Amino acid sequence: MDHKVAQLLEMGATAAQARAALKQYKDVMAAAERIFDGSFDHVRDDDGDIAMSPARDVPEPRKSGMITPEADDDDVEDNDDEDEYDSDDVEDFADYDSDYESKADVGQGMSKADPYAGVFFSKDRREEVIEVEEEPETAFVSEEKEEVKLMTQGQWMKGCPEGGEQSFLFTLYNELSESECRCPNGCDYSVQRQKRDFFPLFSEFSTYTKHLSKIVQRTCLKCSKKFCYACGEPVGSSKYSDQHDCLFHCPNLQGVILGVGLAMLESKFTEDLEQSASDKTRKRRQVQISTPQPLEVDVEEDDDFYPPISQTKKMKLGIGYAGDAREDTSGQLEALAAQRAKDEKLSKLLSDIRVFLPSIHRAGGGKPSDFLVHPTALAHLRRRFNFVSSQLLRNDSLTDMSDRSVLYFELLNWLETISCHEALASMMAMPIMVVTSVKSINSRKSSTSHIRERTIVYEGSSGPRELLEAIVIQAQAALKGLEPIKIEEEETVEMSEEQKRITNDDKGKGKDVNKAVAEENEKLLGFCTRILATARAIDRSLRDLKGDAFVDRLHTSLPKIPGSASAGEDRQVVDAGDTEESAQKAYIEWANRVRFEYCDLTVSSSDTNDDVPNYKFYYNNEARMLASSDIPKRSLAIAKELAVLTTNLPVAWNSSVFLRVDETRVDIIKALITGPEGTPYYNGCYLFDVFLGPSYNHAPPSVKYMTTNGGKFRFNPNLYQDGKVCLSLLGTWSGPGWIAGKSTLLQVLISIQSMILCEEPYLNEPGWATAAGTPQSKAYSANVRRMVVKTAMLGNLRNPPEPFADVIRTHFRLKARSIMKQLDEWLQQDDGRPIDAANQGGSYKAVAGSSSAGFTKDVDELKGLLQKLIDGENIENGDGSGTA
């Protein structure tokens, strides 16, 4: 027991903390983990003071913050009262989990407290930290014969919002930069440590480890025995098999190597990000655009593509597309090569640092530092590695990740290694603290020295495993798209001599193309398979180390994988609450869950001899013709498309896009778009049938508009009564068209949502493009509103089209109160005319049987149905059935 206490004391814990932790956790590593995450900060020494590591005795800022070096005397005098470390200070330095745990314990026994509250702390957690930025010193490192900058204390402590972690970081930094290292054999020999020994920032990480391997083993000049320069403990007489083996001698070395290495990684990654942002800005300036053109931007590479859903005042585009544009494609190959070179360097750096991650499963067996992990190891990973990994894992393009697989494979190696070590595994579930605001502090010290202080606010965000799950969802969708279509074996027919000759002449003509497509398919398949394998490996390790309850709790917070939806499926009723704010929150959470799903779109056929199914689909015949086809290039394009669509469909209170994909034919898609706010289409539901044909994505998809009131209503100059959608991307209108291999279905959907369902649809007709705000334009919008209420609202609510019945009903129920107010406003804006179905913008051609009072009647009926939804009553369908 005394030996274990001594180990914990060496790591920075107090005797009281060590004894308390070991009483609860018999294993030293488990006890250390709980000590440095703050679970034993409340333990008191015999004198009644709060137990704390030596570093906690130094004056600390009032807010959770880093230690400021060489404080002015005036500052110390001004804060004498605050330097007293009493019970109130504990709250300032509460660890990630403390507030969560205290809430769990209040008013209930320990048996009812959440045993994992210390890991799954709230994402609403907010930390305010004072960080110090200093002018770095430089020093000549004689071993490498190089003048280098030295890591400052501010850099070492950067990004650490937790008091417990700050204590360990501060202690290790001071110990390795300015304390004496005495010979452990009692001969009174000592060596003065210097900052240039452990904290030089070389340009290469390999140079740093080479430097450490030269200095870490010291020989006492008095007793001639060897000792470790980092921890001051004896070194065995046996020679190391590798020059780097000596760097695994103790936790101190582990802590400093990871700290400096991850600082280099963060610096390199940030530098690459800034350069990429600068290159994008320069690239945009080279694109010659006569009017704004969102269609030319690659969705997979630029998140700025998505136009705002809210239709506020904007430039009048006129004809449903964004005018003429010319894209500068020069330098693309050079840019890809440059990105590949950056990724390879970053991957190499990650690989070199990963060698020093604690791992008891390393080749040749675990090293000493693998079993006794330094408390700062988790702190370094939380602060620096999490920043890099979160940036990479937030990538919403599986294609881009696959193209950069050299970097992402190494990232996956890191996640697997971390999850396999008991001291680090909890990090997979912990939300990542991200910077939300930075504010400079003006003080006497900062104005008279090279020290700058800043207040930085950190807030919780998705953790590593949660971010990985979003990629898992994309990978599973891509694998579904890559599934080969079963082809029936055809009877072999003997060819004539002429047929054989033609066949021989054609041999090899598309061989290279097919080979390239096959290789790309295999590359994406391999990448997706690896992602799924990593997720399974992480969960398996967490179950082994933390238990089933831990993993089950983790999985409740993960984004859900889109499943199959059936018309008769029972869904949980979403509560809108009593306020619009609660309704908006419920709506967005619900829409995110159901925006993309697989479903059965087949219909039964009377022909029992027909093996090819029919579909509830406008392009049924075209789909049936491709039932037994196998087009690898098309499969690859669809796989990439599905990966993007699963997690990137726009969802908002003011407009959303929902997709349903056939579970066995992923080229058969139905889309529902809710009309954007500020337009005459607001809150209506507009259905489209989409088919990814045999030439996709060399050619655009086929899109048919279905909400036409049986082919009677023309809702827009670009949405015809027969369902034709006029959009340059689809090749059905002039202007910037489909770019083979680059344009996407997501672009098409967003273009319809934002450019066709627009504020003044009258202007989408070329001849009327300059008529903004005219009586004709206002009359056109009023006529659209009448059609929207009759068909896109009332008609869809009474007879919701499959497979969107649940989506439509839930949409109207959650927004019922808001839509009622909207209907009142539309009644006031109405000009009292009947519906003009053709909607040509000229002379009126009223629908037979319609009248000026028809709009009021439709509004009243729709309000009645909305009230029934609010009251939880059933709405009778057109076939006599009823649904809530």
N, C-alpha and C positions, 0 to 999 in steps of 0.2 A: 504493500500500500504506500509506504514512504517513497519507494522508487517511482511509483506513478505520480505521486504528488510533486516530486522533484521535477519530473518531466513537464508537468503542467506549469510549474513555477518558471521553468526555463523558457516556456513559450509566452510568458507574460501574465499569467493568472496570479492571483493572490492565494495564500494558503487556504483562506476560508472558502474562496470560490472553488479551488481544486478539491478540497475535502467534500464540499456539498455536491459537486458534479460527479465525483467518483462514487459517492454514496448512492446516487440515482442511476448512473451509467458506469458499469464496471469496466468497460473498455476505455482506454485512454483517448483513442481517436474520437469516439462518440462524445466523451466528456468535453474534449477540446472544442469540438464543433458547436456544442451548446453554449460553452463559455463565450466563444468569440462572436456568436450571433446575438449575445446580450441576454440570454435566458437567466443568467446568474448575477446580473448587475445589482440585484436587490440584496444580495448576501452581504452581511456585515461582519467586520472583524470583531475581536473580543472587546475593543474599546468603544464599540457602538457605532463607529463610522462606517459608511458604506464601503464595502470592499471594492478595491479598484486596482488595476495594474499601475505600476509606477508612473507611466506616462499620463495617467489621469490626474496626477497631482499638480501638473503645470497649469498655469492660468489659461482658461478657455474663453472664447468669445461667448457673449450672452446667447446667441443663436447657435444651433448646431453648425460647427464650422471647423476649419482647419487651424492648426496652431500657427500663429503669426510669429515669425522669427524676430528676435532682437527687438522686443517691444520697447518703445520710448518710456522713460521714467514717468513722464507725465501721464501716459496712458495707463500705466500700472497704478498710479495714485488715484486716477479717476475711477478705477474699477476695483478698488480694494474690497468693497462690499460684495462685488459680484464674484470675486475669486474664491470666496468661501464655498466649498462644495457641500451643499446640504441636500436634503431630500427633494427640494424643488428642481435642482439641477438634473436629477435623474430623468425627469420628463423631457428635458431638452435633448438628452442623449438616448432616449428610448430607441431600442433597436426596431427593425422592420416590423416585428411581430407584436411588440409589447402592447400597443393599444388594442389590437385585435384580441389578444389573450385576456386582457383585463375585462373586456366587455363580455367575454365568454364565461368568466368566473363570477360575475356579479349576480347575486340572487339565485345561484344554483350551485349544487355540489360539484366536486371535481369530476364525478362520474358522468355528468351531463355536458361538461366542457368539451369543445372540439379538440381532439388530440392533435390535429394538424393545423390548428390556427396559427401556430408559429411559422408555418411555411406559406400557407395560402392566405397571405395578408391582403387586405383590400386594395384594389387598384385605385381607390380614391385617396390613397395615402399621398401626402404632400410633405416634402421636406425643403426647408430653406437653409442654405449653406453659404457660409462666407468662405470664398476661395481666394487664395493669394497667388498673384503672378509676380515673379521676381525676374530680374535680369540674370540670366545664367552666367556662372563663372566658367572660365576656360582653364585648362591645365594641360601640361605636356605629360603624356603617358609614356614613360621611358621604355616599358616592355614592348610597346608597339611603335615607338618612335613617331608619335602622332599628337598633334595639338587638337583637343576635342572640347566640346562643351560638356558641362557636368549637369546632371539632373538636379534641379532645385527641389527643395522640400515642397514647394507649391505644386510642382509637376508630379511629384511622388504621391501627394495626398489628393490630387485632382479628382473630383467627382465622387468623393466619399461622403455621403450624407449621414452616416451612422456613427454615433459616438464611440461604440465599442470597437468598430473597425478602425476609426481614427487613432485610437489608443495604440493598437498593435502596429499600425503603419508608422506612427510617430516614433515608437520605441525602436523598431527595426532600423529606421532611417538614421536615427541618432547613434545607435550602437555601431552601425557599419560605416559611419562617416566621420566620427570624431572620438570614439572611446578607445581605451587601451585594450589590447588583446594580450592577456597574460599566459605564460606557459602553464599548462595544467599540472605540471609535475612538481610545483612548489619550489622552483629554483629562482624565483623573483625576476625572471626575464620577461620583458613585455615589449610589444610592438605597438606603436601609435597608428591606429587606422586613419586613413584619409579619404576624403570624398572621391578622389580620383581613382581609388582602388576598386570600389564597387558601383559607382554611379557615372562612369563615362558614357556618353552617347555617341558611339561609333556609327558610321554610316551603314555597317553591316552587322547583323546579329552574330554571325559566325566569328567576326573579329572580337566581339565582346566575350563570347564564351571561351575563345582561345586565350584572351587576356586573363580571364579568371582562372583558367586551368594552370596558368603559369605562376599565379601568386597565392592560390588558396592553400597550398601545402607549405607550411613553414617549418624550418628546423631551428630548434632552440640553440642559441650560440653558447649556452652554458652547459646544458645536459645532453645536447645533440639528439634529442628526441623530436619526432615530428608531431605537429598539432595543426588543427584547422584554423585558418586565419579568420573564418566567418563566425564560428561558434566558440573557439577556444578549447575544444575538446581534443583528446589524443587521437592520432591517426594510426591505424594498424600498420604493421611492418610489411605486409604483403603488397606487392606492386599491383597497380591497376592495369587491367587488360586494355583499357582504352584511355586516351588522354583526357576524355570528358568524364570518366568514371568518378573522379575526385569531386566533381560538381554535384554528386548525389549524396554527399556525406551527411548533410544535416538540413533541417528545416530552414535555417537562416539563408542558406544558399538557394534553396528552392524559392523562398519568398522573394529574394532580390532579383533572381534571374527571371522569374515570371513577371515581376513588376517592371523591370527595365525592358524586357522583350515585348511585353504587351503595350508598353508606351511607344516603342518603335513601330509596332503594328498599327496602333491607332493613328500615329502621326503619318505613316505612309498611306493608310486608307483615306484619311481626311484630305491629304494632298491630292490623291487621285480623284476624289469626289469633286474637289474645287476645280481641278483641271478639266474634268468632264463637263462641269457646269459652264465653264468659260468657253469650251469648244462648242457647246450647244448654242450659247448666246451668239457666238460668231457665225455659226452655221445659219441661224435664223435670219441674220442680217443679209445673208447672201440670197435668200429666197425672194424672188421678185413676185409680189402679190398686188394685184390691182384692187382687190377687196378681200376682207378676211376669209380664210379658207381652212376650216378645221379638217377637211377631208384628207389633206395631204400629209397629216402628221401620223406617224406610226404609233398606234395605241400601245404596242408592247414596249416601246422605248420611252415614251413621254407621257407622264401622267397629266400634263397640262392639256392634253388633247380634249378632254371631256368638256364640252361647252356648258355654261351654267344652265340649270333647268329652269330657274325663275326667269320668266320672259319680261324683263324690264326694258326700258328704252334702248334701242340698238340701231345700228345702221340698217336701212331698208335694202334687203338683198334682191328682192324683185321676182326671181323665177325659181325659187326652191332649191337652188344650189348656190355656191358661194362665188360665182364669177370665174373669170379666167385666172389661171395660176400656172406658174412654171417652177418646177422643183429642181433645185440644184443637187444633182446626184454625184457630183465630182467628189473625189476623196473618200468615198464610202469604204473601198477596200483598204485604204490606208488607215482609216479610223478603226476598222475591225481588227487589223493587224496590231495597231497600237493598243487596243483594249486587251487583246490576247496576250501581248507582252506584259502589260500591267498585271493581268490575272496570274500569269505564271510566276512573276516575282512575288506577288502577295501570297500565292499558294506555297511557294518555297519558304517564305518567312514563317507562315503558319506551321508548316511541317517541321521546321527547325525548332520552333518554340514548343511544339507539342511533345517533343522528346522529354521535356522537363515537367510536363504535367504529371501529377501523382497518378500512378497506374500500377497496380499490383499484378496486372496481367501482361506486363511488357516481356518481350523475348529475353530469355535468360533469367527470368525471375525478377521480383521486385527489388528496388534499391532501398537503402535506409530511409531516405526522405519520402518514399512512397507510402510508408506505413505510419510515419509521424508527420502529418501535414502541418505546415506552418499556418497559423490563423490568417495571415495576410493573403494566402493563396486564393481563398474564396472571394476576398475583397477585390483583388486584382481582376478576377474573372468577372465578377458582377459589374465592375466599373468600366473596364476597358474592353474585354472580349465581348461582353453583352452589347456594347455600342456597335461594334463591327458586325456581329452576327445578326443583330436586329435589323440593321440596314440591308444586309444581304437577304435575309429571310422575308423581308417585306416586299421583295420583288414580285410583282403581280404577273410576270410573264414566264411561264414554264419554258417557252422556246428560248428566251434569253438565258435562262439558267442552264438549259441543256447546252447551248452554244458555249457557255462559260463553265463547262463541267469540271475543268481542271481546278478551278477555285472552289466550286460547290462540293466536289467530292472531298476535298480537304476539310471544308467546313463540317460536313457530315461526320468525318473522322473525329473531329473535336467533340461534337455533341455525343457521340458514342463513348468516347474516352471519359468525358465528364460524368456521364450517367452511370458508368461502371464503378465509380469510387464512392464509398459510403460518405466521405467527408464533403463531396461535391455534388452528389446526386440531387439533393433538394433544390439546387439551383435551376433544374429543368422546369420546376413548377413555379418558381418565384417570379412575380412580375418584374419587368425591367424598369428601373427608374430612368426617366428621360428628362432632358432639360426643357422647361417650358418658358422660362424668362431669365434674363440676365440684366442686372442693374449695377452700375459702377458705384463705388463708395468713395466719396471725397473726404479725406482726412488729412491731418497735418503731416502724418507720416508719408502718405502716398504722394503728397504734393512736394515733399522735400527729398524724396529718395526714388529709387527705381522700383519700388514695391507698389503694386496696384492691387487693390482689394475689390472684389465683386460679390454681390449677393446673387446667388443662383438658386432658382426654384426647380426642384425635381418632382415629378409626379409619376405614379405607377402606370405601366402599360403592359401589354401582353408579354408573357414569358416565352422562353425559347421553345418549349414543347408546344405551346399554343400557336406560335408563329409557324412552326413546322407543320402543324395540322392543316393550315391553309394550303400549303404546298402539296401535302398528301392528297387533299381533295382534288387539286388540279391534276396530279399524277394519275389518280384513279380514273378521272374523266378522260385523260389522254389514252390510257390503256384500253378503255372501252372503245374509243375511236379507232384504235389500232387493231382491234379484234378482227381477224379475217372472216369474211363472209363465206359460209359453207357453199361450195360449188358442187353441184351434182356431177358425178362422173359420166362423161359422154361415151357412147359406143364408138370404138375405134373403126374408122372407115379407111379402106385402102385408097391411097392417092394415085392419080394418074401420073404419067411421066411429065406432063406439062405442069401439073401442080407441084410436083417435086422440084422441077427446075425453078419455078417462081419462088418457092420456099427457100431454096438454096441461095437465090439471088438476094433475098431479103435478110438473110442471116447476118446478125451483127449490126444491123442498122440502128437499133435503139438500145443496143447492149450496154453501152456506156451510160446512157441516161438511166436505164433501169437499175444498173448497178449503183449509181449514185443515190437514187431514191431509196433503194434497199438499205444502203449504208446509213442514210439519214434516219430511216425508220428504226433500224437496229440501235442507233445512237440514242434516240429518244426513248425507245423501249428500255434500254439498259439504264438510262438515267432515272426513269420513273420507277423501275424495279428497285433501284438502289435507295430511292427516297422512302419507299414503303418498307424496305428491309431495315433502314435506320430507325424509322418510327417504331417498328416492332421490337428492335433490339433495345431501344431506350426504355420502352414500357416493360420489357422482360427484366431488364436490369433493375428498374425501379421496384418491381414486384419482389425481386429477390432481396433487395437492400432495405426497402421501406415498407413492404407489405401490400396486400391487396387493397386494403382500405385507402391507403395513400393514393394508389393509381386510380381507383374508382372515383375518389374525390377530384383528382386531376382531370379525369375524362369528362366530368360534368361541366367543366369550364371551357372545353374545347369546342371550336366551331363544328357544326354537324355536317356530315357528308350527305349530299343530296341523295335521296332514296327514290323509290318508286311511289307514285301517287295514283290512286284509283278513284273513280267517281264516287264509289260508295264508302270510301275510307272515313272512319271516324277521326276527326281532328279535335284537338283541345280548343275550346272556345277562348278567344283572346278578349280580355277585359279592357275596355277603353278608358275606364276610370270616369271621374266626374269633371275633369277639366280638359281643355284642349291640349295643354302641355302633357298630361298623362296619356291622352289619346295619340299624340304625335310619337311619344316614346314607345307605346305599345305597337303602333303601326310600323315603325321602322324596325323594331325587333322582329315582328312577325314577317314583314316583307323580306328581311335578310334571310330568314329561315326557308321561305318557300319560293324565292325568286327563280331558282333553277331546280327542276326535278325531272326524273325519268317517269314515263307512264306508258300505258298500253293504248296506242292509237289505232289498233286494228278493229275491223268490223267483221262480223260473221258473214259468210257467203253461202248462198243457196247451192252453189256448184261444189259438190263434195269431191269431185275429181280434180279441182284446182288447188294445187299445193302452195301457190303464191298467195299470201294474204292480201286483202284490201284494207285501205286505211281511210279514217275520217279526215280527208285531206284533199285540197283542191288539185294537187299534183299527183293523185293516186296512180294514174296510168304511167306517168314517167317513173314513179318510184317502183312500180311492179316490174317495169322493163329492166331495172338495174338489180333485181332481187338476187341474181346469181353472179353478179360481176365482182371482180377483184381488181381494183385499181390502186396500187400502192401509193402513188403520188397523191391521189385524192384522200386516201385513208390517213396519210400523214398530215395533210392540211386540215382535215376534220378533227384529228386528235389535238392539234395545236389550238384549233378554234374552241373546242370544248373546254380545254384547260383554262383558257382565258375567261370564257363565259361563266364558268361555275362560280367564280369569286369576284367578278368585275361588273356584273350587270348593275346599272345605276339604280339605287334605291333612295327615295326621299319622300317626305310628306307631300311635296308639291308635284311629284311625278316619278313613276317607277316603271321598270321593264321586267316582265316575267316571261320565262321560257319553259316549255314542256317539250321534251325530246323523247321520241319513241325508244322504249327500252331495248328493242332488238335491232332497230334501224336508226342509227344516230344521225342520218342525213335527213330525217323527217322531223321537222320542228314546227311548233306553233308558238307565236309570240303575242303577248298582250301588253300594250302600252297604255298607261293612264295619262290623260291629258295634262299638260303643264299649267301651272298657275299663271294668271295674267293673260290667258288666251281664251277664245270662245270654246276651246276643247277641254277646259279644266274639269278634272275628275271624271270625264267620260272614259269608257273602256273600249279600246280599239284593237281588234283581233287581226293578225296577219298569219298566213300560211307561208312557210319558208322551206324551200327544197334546195339542198346542196347537190347540184347535178353532177354528171359524169366528168365535167371539166373543172370542177371546183378544186382549188381556188385560182386556177389560171383564168377562169371566167367567173363573173359574179353569181351569187345565188339567185334563184327565182323567188320573187316575193309577190304575194297576192293579198290585197286588202279585202277583208271579209265582212266588216261592219257597214254594210251598204243598205240595210233594210230590204233585203231581197233583191238587190240590184237596182234600187230606185233612187237612192240619195247620193249626191256628189258633195262630199264634205269639204273639198279643197280643190283648187285648180290642178293639184298634183295627185289627187286621189279620185279616180274616176268611178262612175257608177258600176262599171263592170269589174272593178277591183284592181285596175291597173295602177301601179305606183310609179309616178314620174320622178326619177332621181338620176342625176348624172352618174352616180356610183353604179347604178344598176344598168346603165347603158340605155335607159328609156328617155333620156333628155340630153341636150347638149351641155357641154361643160366638162370639168375634170372628171375623168372616168375611173374605172376600176384598174388598180395597179396589180398585175399578176404577181402572186406570191407575197404581196405586202398588204393590200387592203383586206379588211375583215368584215365579218357579219356584224360585229359589235359596232363598227363605224356606220354601217347601214342603219342599224336600229337607232343609234343616237342621232343620226342625221334626220331620220323621220321624226323622232321625238322633239328635236330642237329647231329644225328648219322647215318642216312641213306643218307640224302642229304648232303654228307660230301665232304671234300676237295679232297680226293683220293678214290673214290668208289671202285677201283680195290682191295683195301686192305680189303674190307668187306667180300671177299670170304676167308674161312679159309685157303685154300692151298696157298693163295697169300699174307697172312698177313705180310710177311717179305720183300715184294718186293717194299717198298716205294721208289719212285724216279726212278724206272727202266724204260727202254723204253716201256715195256709192260704196265706199269701203266699209262704212259703219253699217249700212243696210246688209251688206254681204255677211259681216260678222254676226249680226242679229239673226239672220237666216240660219247660219251655222249653229248658233246656240239652240234654236228651236229643234233642229235635226238631232243635235247632241242629246237633248233632254228626251226626245221621243225614242231614239234608237240606242245611242251609246250609254244611256243611263237607264231609262225606264224599260226599254226592250231587253237589255242585257240582264236587268235585275229580275224581270218576270220569267224570262227564258234564258238563263245563263248558258252560253255555249261551252261544250266540253272541250278540253279538260279543265276549264277555268271556273267552274261553278263555285267552288269553295273560295277561290281568290276574289271573284267578283262580289260575292256576298259579304265576305270579311272586309273588303275594301270599302263598301258602302256602309257597313255597320260601324266600323271604327271612325269613319269620317261623316257620319250621318248629321250631327249637329252643325258641323262646318258647311256641309253641302246645303242644308236648309237655309242658312244665311246667304249662301251663294245664289240659290234660286230666287230669293227675294230681290237681290240686286239685279239679277238678270231680268226679272219681271219689270222692274223700273226702267231698265235700259231698252226693253223691247219696243218696236215700232208698231205693233198691233197687226202686222201682216200675217197671212197664212204661210205655210212652208212652200218654198219653191224648190222642188226636188232636183231639178237640173242645175240650179245655182250657177247660172251663166253670168250673173252680174249685170245683165241688161234688163229687158222686160220680164215681168213676173209670169211664171207659169205655175199657178197654185196646184198642189196635189188634190186630186179629186176627193171630195168629202171633207177637206180641211177648211178651217175658218179662222178668223182672227181670234176667236175665243179658244181655239185648240191648244195654244201654248199654255194658257192658264189652267186648262183642264189637265194637261199632262203634268204640269208642275204640282197641282193639288194631289194627283194620284201618286206621283213620286214621293211627295212628302208623307203621304199616308203609309207607303211601304217602308220608308226610312224610319218612321215612328214605330212601326211593328218590329223592325230590327232592333231599335233601342230597347223596346219592351221585352225582347226575347221571344216574340211570337213567330209562328211559321208564316212563310210567304208561299202562296199557292202558285205552282208553275203553270205554264200554258197547257201541260198535259194532265193537269188535275192533281198532280202530286204536290207535296209541300216540303219546304226545307226552311230551317231557321237561319 
